Amino acid sequence: GVKLNIQPDSQALATAAADFIAEQVRAKPDLSILVATGNTPMPTYAELARRVRAGELQMDRVVAVQLDEYLGVAEDDPRSLWSWMLRSFVEPLGIHRTVKLEDPRTFEADIAALGGLDLAILGLGPNGHLGFNEPPSPADVPTRVLELTPESLASNAAYWGELPVPKQAITAGMDIILAARKTLLLVSGAHKRAVLRSALEDGPTPDLPASLLRRTPLTVIADEAAWV
Ligand code: GLP
């Protein structure tokens, strides 16, 4: 069943999400986590970092696994999602073990070698994508290179100012995301309201990849702007 946790605002969302993640890490210090970038989880990662600095939480044994990346973007490019994950999650939390998403086959083998993913932390694309699994993405679709849709190019443009959004990307497959032992979907803001409602009520259908999450042990933490 899906657990739906509605919080008054984005800061309360971050506290609730940090509580959820911290509880998993306490139960299993070497938790393997698929880590979304994007705007939504940033306050959550900042709250986790605050707890680590305060000595309330240790995350140094966690394994951080990259969710998605633009094709042909180097680590030192400001648009590198790998570097965004390092800056916002890996470094502030004192994490030493990472899995970088570069080659689809070695990536899936690396995750298998970890014994699978314990937790997937996900944002919700405006068109229902997860990572860069653009609609339609069936449940068994593997890690792969793909063309971004016009919706994703438009929403991602907000991250990079003047720089163009690369047209191709690589994403952890739906196979990898849906096999995670727990999934956490974070949703903030009124612009996500319709797609969140649809992800929870329509399908499940490959036309809305996020709706397929309802087959997993899913926790949704949203703010009232995205829900009420
Ligand atoms: C982006 C990213 C996803 C992200 C999602 C939501 O396109 N590829 O990894 O989770 O869309 O982003 P945001 O949290 O900024 O709304």
Boltz pocket constraint, residues with backbone or C-beta under 6 A from the ligand:
constraints:
  - pocket:
      binder: B
      contacts: [[A, 36], [A, 37], [A, 38], [A, 39], [A, 40], [A, 41], [A, 67], [A, 68], [A, 122], [A, 123], [A, 124], [A, 125], [A, 126], [A, 129], [A, 130], [A, 131], [A, 132], [A, 152], [A, 155], [A, 156], [A, 186]]
      max_distance: 6.0
